[in-house]
Amino acid sequence: MRSARTARLQLGGNRSMSVPFEERSGVVPCGTPWGQWYQTLEEVFIEVQVPPGTRAQDIQCGLQSRHVALAVGGREILKGKLFDSTIADEATWTLEDRKMVRIVLTKTKRDAANCWTSLLESEYAADPWVQDQMQRKLTLERFQKE
């Protein structure tokens, strides 16, 4: 089990938003209705919660350099044009514990300046605070590599 600490950010009055920050991995996730996505300098990870007991044959997943499509049991979960290009030949998906689909996309541009601000061109954007945390994480990761 991964340990997660929750940071709270006050947004305009009483509205607060929780953003889990995983200390061990340094992951800054961006929550979505179907799960979450996060990124490193080289990859974008998409984690989709599926009904427990889902089998691999229930999953239809199309991964292209600029498009992603995921359906479970014939029901579309995620479909659209990615924020930036990826290497289609290196894209993978796995079904974990029959309850989560993990998609791994390899970025074509792999520097800290290439921080995706959203998963798709028009959907699943990180709010400004999460986006700032993602950028900081990628910058730190680049410095650690050098």
N, C-alpha and C positions, 0 to 999 in steps of 0.2 A: 504494500500500500504506500503510495506517495504521500508525503506530508505537504500540506499546503497552508500558507498563511494568507489571510485575506486583508487586503488594504481597502480602506474606505475613503471615498472621495465625495465630499459634499458638493452637490450641484444645485445651485439656485434654491436656497431655502431648505425645506425638509427632505427633498429628494436626495437619496444617497444611492451610490452604485458600488457593488462589491466586485473587485477584480482579484481573482486568486493569483498569487505569485508563487511559483514553485521554487523554493530556495535551492534545492539540490541541482536541478536542471537549468535553472535560470529562465524557464519558459515564461513568456508573457502571452497568455491566451486571449483570444477575442471570442467571446461567447456569441452563439447564434441560436435560433429556435431549434435546430437539429443537433447541436453539439458545440464544437469549438474549432478554431483554426489558430495556428501559430507558426512562427518562422525562425529559421536560423539564417546565417549568411548564405548558405548553399541550398536550403530546402524549405518547402512550405508543407506543413502537416495539417491534414483535415481529419478530425475525429467526429464520426457521425454515430449517434446512439440509434440502435435498431432494436426491434422487439427481441426479448430474450428467446433463445432457441432458433434464431435465424440461421439458415444454412447457406453455404456459399452459392449453391445453385439458385437461391432466391434473389441473388444480387446481380444487377446489370450495371457495369461501370465502364464508361467510356472516357479515356484519358488521351487528350491531344495536346499539342504544344500550347494552344491558347484557349482550349475549351475543356470543361469537365461536365460529366453527366453521371448521376447516380440514382438508381431506382431500386427499391426493395419490394419484392413481391408485386411488381408491376406498378407500384406507387412512386412517382417522381419525388425525390428528396431534394436534390441539388442539380441545377443545370444552368450553364451560362459561360460567358467569356471571362477568362481569368484576367486578373489585374495586369499581369505581365507575362512574357513568354517563359516556357519551361522546355526541358529536353524530353520530348515524348517517349523516346526509347527507354528512359530511366524511370518513368513514372510507374508506381506500383500501388496495389491496394491489398489489404489483408482483412480478414474477419477475425476478430479477437474475442475469445470466450463466448462466441455466438451471440454477442450483444453490442459489439462496436465495430464499425468499419473504419480502418485507418488508411488514408490515402497519403502517399508521399510523392511530392513533385520536386524535381530538381530545377532550380532557377538557372536561366542562361546567363544572367548578369549576377555575379556573386561578390558584390562589395557592399560595404555598410551603407552606401548611398542608395542602394536598391532595397529600401525598406518598403514592402508592400503596405499601402494604406488601407486596402480592402482586399478581400479574397477574389471577388468578381468585379468587373468594371463598374457595375451599378448596384451591387449588393454586398452586405456583410462588411461594411466599413468599420474600422476601429474608431472609437471615439478619440478626441484629441489627447486625453491623458494616456490611454492605452497605446496610442500611436507613438507618443513621446517615449514611453517605457520600452516599446519595441525598438525604436531607433537607438536608444541608449544601450540596450542589450546587444544589438548588432555591432555598434561601434566598439563596445568592450570586447566582443568576440573577435573582431578584426585585429584589435591591438594584441590580444592573447595569441593569435596566430602568428603575428609578426615578431 
